[in-house]
Amino acid sequence: MHVWPVQDAKARFSEFLDACVTDGPQVVTRRGTETAVLVRIDEWRRLQAAARPSLKQLLLADSARTDMLVPQRGKARRRQAVPLR
C-alpha cells in the first residue's frame, strides 16, 4: 500500500487513481496522520455487503435492534391549536 500526502494526491489525482486500480488500496495522509483510503469500487461493494447484517442474523441476534428500525416517538412537531372566536 502506497502512502500519499493529501497535496500529492490532489496534484496527481489521475496517477493516484491509476495506482489504486493497479496496485490496490492507497492511503492518504494529512499532516502525517493517515486520514483516508482509496479502494477499487468492487472492493468497496464487497466491504459494504460484508458489513450489513442479513435478515437471518438480525432475527437470530440476542439483542433487539429496534432502536435502528423504529424512530423515537414524540419527536414530531405538532400544530398549534387555533383558538375559536
N, C-alpha and C positions, 0 to 999 in steps of 0.2 A: 504494500500500500504506500503510495507516494503522498507526502505532506506538502500542501500548498499554502503559503501565506495568502490572505484574502486579496491583497493587492495584485499578486501574480495571477490568481485565479480570475480576477476581474479583467486584467490586462490581456491575458492569453486564454480567454474562455473557450475558444474552439479547440485549442490544444488540450485544455483541461477536460473538456467533454470527450474528445477522442481517447485520451488516456483512460478515462472511466470505461469506455466501451471496450478497449483492447486489453487493458491491464487490470481492470477490476476497480473496486471502490477507491475513491480519492478523498483524503481528509483535508479540510480547510481549517486553518488556524487564524485566530485574531489575537494580536498582541501575545503570541506564543502559546495560547491556550487552544486546544482542539475544540472547535465550535460546531462543525457540521461535516457530513459525509455525502458525497455524490455517488450514487449507485445506479446501475442499469435499471430500466423500468421493469424488466422481468424479475429481477431480484427484489425490487420494492414490492411488487404484487405478491410474490411468494411470502415475504415477511408479513405483509398485511393480512394475508389469508391465515397464516400460522398464528397470528396474534388474536384473531377473532374467535371466540369460543363457538362451538357448534351448538345446535339446539339440544342435542343429546347431552352434551357437557353441562349446559345450563340447567336442564331438568334433573340431572343426577347430582348436581352440586349440593354440598352440605349447607351452605349459606344461601339465603334468599338474595336475589338480585333485583328486587322490586324497586330499590332506590334508583336504579338506572332506567327502568322501564316505565315507571309511573311518575308523573310530575307531582310536585308538592301541592297539597290542597290549600286553598285560601289565599293564594298569591295573586289571583286575578283582580284587576281593578273593577270596582263596582260603580254603576252610575249613581249619581246623586239624586235623591228623591226631589221632585219638583213640587213645591207647596201648592195646594189648590187654593183658588181665590174665591 
